[in-house]
């Protein structure tokens, strides 16, 4: 990270200052890493058990995570959040939320103003901010390409295992490809987590220092309205469900769960169970999670059968 980005931010880089309001951006990070970690665990478990069905389910779950969560986060960063941090200007997405993700209008405004210091920033600090955002953007693009490669690798692995006569032989026969797929998934998860941590360390104090809570609220609404269907559309509702599930499970720590309950209006929170049933239950992620839980239950049952040895087997035939 170039020097000068957070040097004159009074809050430093630890934690989220009180003036920070873009919590949805952080919640996206928590939700994405939760999805990737669950997929990584399920893939490793399926491979270790020789379960070709589980490997196939991983393909669908990873595709869902990429397109329904990670891609939404990336477009919001690319089209709205990063241009705004860089220039202080927030342009509405070109489609106005009429049916697609944020487009390049806001980014184009950012390009036109890039290099012009935001009020209160020195020219040197502005250059450092622009360089940092460009660096994060490049890493985001690299991970997008890496995730597409992982998707292809998983698809090939699932196809190869399904062609075998028996799942056990199928997974085992793909030995090198299996090991590469597991390693690639683990690497992608670790690299995504590292990028999100670096972004938060640099940009949370920067945003808190340079922009008021009201300005942050406006840019958040601009980003949300750029989603398909806007604030009331299925994409925004699904993100809220994913945030709820990840934070309630302890992701991001108790502080973020508290922010969620304070920042999300009570009527919206009341609808989350309905949206979850409609948009999330039965999706590839939940199907995969249920498969993992079923496998764990079966494993516990097998261990219990082994541990509960009939008394006569222990003592022999003696009375």
C-alpha positions in Angstrom: 0.0 0.0 0.0 1.5 3.4 -1.0 2.5 5.6 1.9 0.3 8.6 2.7 -3.1 6.9 2.4 -3.8 6.7 6.1 -0.9 8.8 7.5 -3.1 11.8 8.4 -6.2 9.9 9.3 -6.9 10.5 12.9 -8.5 7.1 13.5 -5.6 4.9 12.4 -6.2 1.6 10.7 -7.5 -0.6 13.5 -11.2 -1.4 13.7 -14.1 0.6 12.3 -14.3 4.2 13.5 -17.6 5.5 14.7 -18.0 7.7 11.7 -17.8 4.7 9.3 -21.2 3.8 7.8 -20.5 1.6 4.8 -21.0 -1.5 6.8 -22.6 -3.3 3.9 -19.3 -3.3 2.1 -17.7 -5.1 5.1 -20.6 -7.5 5.4 -20.1 -8.5 1.8 -16.5 -9.5 2.7 -17.8 -11.6 5.6 -20.4 -13.3 3.4 -18.0 -14.0 0.5 -15.3 -15.5 2.7 -17.9 -17.6 4.5 -19.2 -19.0 1.2 -15.7 -19.8 -0.1 -14.6 -21.4 3.2 -17.7 -23.6 3.3 -17.1 -24.7 -0.4 -13.4 -25.3 0.3 -14.3 -27.6 3.3 -17.0 -29.4 1.4 -14.6 -30.0 -1.6 -11.9 -31.4 0.6 -14.4 -33.6 2.5 -16.0 -34.9 -0.7 -12.6 -35.7 -2.2 -11.4 -37.5 1.0 -14.6 -39.5 1.1 -14.4 -40.3 -2.6 -17.8 -38.7 -3.1 -18.3 -37.7 -6.7 -21.8 -36.3 -6.0 -20.3 -33.9 -3.4 -17.7 -32.7 -6.0 -20.5 -32.0 -8.4 -22.5 -30.1 -5.8 -19.4 -28.0 -5.1 -19.4 -26.8 -8.8 -22.9 -25.4 -8.4 -22.2 -23.8 -5.1 -19.1 -22.1 -6.3 -20.9 -20.8 -9.3 -23.6 -19.4 -7.1 -21.0 -17.7 -4.8 -19.2 -16.1 -7.8 -22.3 -14.8 -9.6 -24.7 -14.0 -6.8 -22.4 -12.6 -4.1 -18.8 -11.9 -5.2 -19.7 -10.4 -8.6 -22.2 -8.0 -6.9 -19.5 -6.8 -4.5 -17.0 -6.4 -7.3 -19.3 -4.3 -9.5 -20.3 -2.1 -6.6 -16.6 -1.4 -5.9 -15.7 -0.9 -9.5 -18.7 1.2 -10.6 -19.5 3.3 -7.5 -17.4 2.9 -4.3 -13.8 3.2 -5.6 -14.5 6.1 -8.0 -16.3 7.9 -5.2 -13.4 7.4 -2.7 -11.0 8.6 -5.4 -12.8 11.7 -6.6 -15.5 12.5 -4.0 -18.1 12.3 -6.7 -20.9 9.7 -6.8 -22.8 9.3 -10.1 -25.8 7.1 -10.4 -25.4 4.0 -12.4 -26.4 4.4 -16.0 -29.3 2.0 -15.8 -30.7 3.6 -12.6 -31.3 0.2 -11.1 -33.6 -0.8 -14.0 -32.4 -4.3 -14.4 -28.7 -4.8 -14.2 -25.6 -4.4 -12.1 -24.0 -1.0 -11.7 -22.5 0.1 -15.0 -19.5 2.2 -15.9 -21.1 5.7 -15.6 -19.8 6.3 -12.1 -16.4 4.9 -13.0 -16.3 7.2 -16.0 -16.9 10.2 -13.8 -14.1 8.9 -11.6 -11.8 8.7 -14.6 -12.6 12.3 -15.6 -11.7 13.6 -12.1 -8.9 11.2 -11.2 -5.8 13.1 -10.0 -7.9 16.1 -8.7 -7.6 16.1 -4.9 -10.7 15.6 -2.8 -11.4 18.5 -0.5 -9.0 18.3 2.5 -6.5 16.0 0.7 -3.0 17.2 -0.3 -1.9 16.4 -3.8 0.6 13.8 -2.5 -2.1 12.1 -0.5 -4.5 12.1 -3.4 -1.9 10.4 -5.6 -1.4 7.8 -2.8 -5.1 7.2 -2.6 -5.4 6.8 -6.4 -2.5 4.4 -6.5 -3.9 2.3 -3.6 -7.3 2.0 -5.3 -5.7 1.1 -8.6 -3.7 -1.6 -6.8 -6.7 -3.0 -5.1 -8.6 -2.9 -8.4 -5.9 -4.8 -10.1 -5.9 -7.5 -7.4 -9.7 -7.7 -7.6 -9.4 -8.3 -11.4 -6.8 -10.9 -10.9 -8.9 -12.8 -8.4 -11.9 -12.6 -10.7 -9.8 -14.3 -13.4 -8.5 -16.8 -10.8 -12.0 -17.6 -9.7 -13.0 -18.3 -13.4 -10.1 -20.7 -13.6 -11.1 -22.5 -10.4 -14.6 -22.8 -11.8 -13.3 -24.5 -14.9 -11.0 -26.8 -12.9 -13.9 -27.9 -10.6 -16.1 -28.5 -13.6 -13.5 -30.7 -15.3 -13.0 -32.6 -12.0 -16.8 -33.2 -11.6 -17.1 -34.3 -15.2 -14.2 -36.7 -14.8 -15.4 -38.3 -11.6 -19.0 -38.7 -13.0 -17.6 -40.7 -16.0 -16.3 -43.4 -13.7 -18.2 -46.5 -12.9 -18.0 -46.0 -9.2 -17.6 -42.7 -7.3 -14.7 -44.0 -5.2 -12.7 -45.0 -8.3 -13.8 -41.8 -10.1 -12.3 -39.4 -7.5 -9.3 -41.5 -6.9 -8.5 -41.9 -10.6 -8.3 -38.1 -10.9 -5.5 -37.9 -8.3 -3.4 -35.0 -9.6 -6.3 -33.0 -10.9 -8.1 -33.5 -7.6 -5.1 -32.2 -5.6 -4.8 -29.2 -7.9 -8.5 -28.3 -7.5 -8.3 -28.5 -3.7 -5.1 -26.4 -3.6 -6.6 -23.8 -6.1 -9.7 -23.5 -4.0 -7.7 -23.1 -0.8 -5.4 -20.5 -2.4 -8.3 -18.5 -3.8 -10.1 -18.4 -0.4 -6.9 -17.2 1.3 -6.1 -14.6 -1.3 -9.7 -13.2 -1.2 -9.5 -13.0 2.6 -6.2 -11.2 2.4 -7.4 -8.7 -0.1 -10.5 -7.8 1.9 -8.4 -7.4 5.1 -6.0 -5.0 3.2 -8.8 -3.0 1.7 -10.5 -2.6 5.1 -7.3 -1.6 6.8 -6.6 1.1 4.2 -10.0 2.4 3.3 -12.1 2.3 6.4 -10.1 5.1 8.2 -9.8 6.9 4.9 -13.5 7.0 4.3 -14.2 7.9 7.9 -11.7 10.8 7.7 -12.7 12.2 4.3 -16.4 11.7 4.1 -19.3 12.5 6.4 -21.8 9.7 7.5 -24.4 11.4 5.3 -22.1 11.2 2.3 -21.5 7.6 3.0 -25.2 6.9 3.3 -25.8 8.5 -0.1 -23.2 6.5 -1.9 -24.5 3.3 -0.3 -28.0 4.0 -1.6 -26.5 4.8 -5.0 -24.8 1.5 -5.1 -27.8 -0.5 -4.0 -30.1 1.3 -6.5 -27.7 0.1 -9.2 -28.6 -3.5 -8.5 -31.1 -5.3 -10.6 -34.5 -4.2 -9.3 -33.0 -1.6 -7.0 -33.5 -1.6 -3.3 -36.7 -3.7 -3.6 -35.2 -6.2 -6.1 -34.2 -9.8 -5.5 -30.5 -9.1 -5.7 -30.6 -6.6 -2.8 -32.8 -8.9 -0.8 -30.5 -11.9 -1.3 -27.5 -9.8 -0.2 -29.3 -8.9 3.0 -30.1 -12.6 3.6 -26.4 -13.6 3.0 -25.3 -10.8 5.4 -27.7 -12.0 8.0 -26.6 -15.6 7.8 -22.9 -14.8 7.9 -23.1 -12.3 10.7 -25.5 -14.3 12.8 -23.1 -17.2 12.6 -20.3 -15.0 14.1 -18.6 -13.7 11.0 -17.0 -10.3 11.5 -17.4 -10.6 15.3 -20.2 -9.5 17.5 -19.6 -5.8 16.6 -20.7 -6.3 13.0 -23.8 -8.3 14.1 -24.6 -5.3 16.3 -24.1 -2.9 13.4 -26.4 -5.1 11.3 -29.2 -4.9 13.8 -28.8 -1.1 14.2 -28.4 -0.2 10.5 -30.9 -2.5 8.9 -34.4 -1.2 9.5 -36.6 -3.5 11.7 -39.3 -4.0 8.9 -36.5 -5.2 6.5 -35.1 -7.6 9.2 -38.6 -8.9 9.8 -38.8 -9.9 6.1 -35.5 -11.8 6.1 -36.9 -15.2 7.0 -39.4 -14.9 4.0 -36.6 -13.8 1.6 -34.4 -16.5 2.9 -37.0 -19.2 2.2 -37.7 -17.7 -1.3 -34.2 -16.8 -2.4 -31.6 -18.8 -0.4 -33.1 -22.1 0.9 -32.7 -24.7 -1.8 -29.9 -22.7 -3.6 -26.6 -24.6 -4.4 -25.0 -23.4 -1.2 -27.6 -24.6 1.2 -27.9 -27.9 -0.8 -24.1 -28.4 -0.4 -24.3 -27.5 3.3 -27.0 -30.1 3.9 -24.9 -32.7 2.1 -22.0 -31.9 4.4 -24.2 -32.1 7.5 -25.7 -35.4 6.3 -22.2 -36.8 5.8 -21.2 -35.6 9.3 -24.3 -37.3 10.8 -23.5 -40.5 9.0 -19.9 -40.4 10.2 -21.0 -39.9 13.8 -23.4 -42.8 13.5 -20.7 -45.1 12.2 -18.4 -44.1 15.0 -21.1 -44.8 17.6 -21.7 -48.2 16.1 -18.0 -49.0 16.4 -17.7 -47.7 19.9 -20.8 -49.5 21.3 -19.4 -53.1 21.3 -21.8 -55.7 22.6 -20.8 -56.8 26.1 -20.6 -60.5 25.2 -17.9 -59.6 22.6 -15.9 -58.0 25.3 -16.3 -60.7 28.0 -16.6 -63.7 25.8 -19.2 -66.4 26.6 -18.5 -66.5 30.4 -21.4 -65.6 32.6 
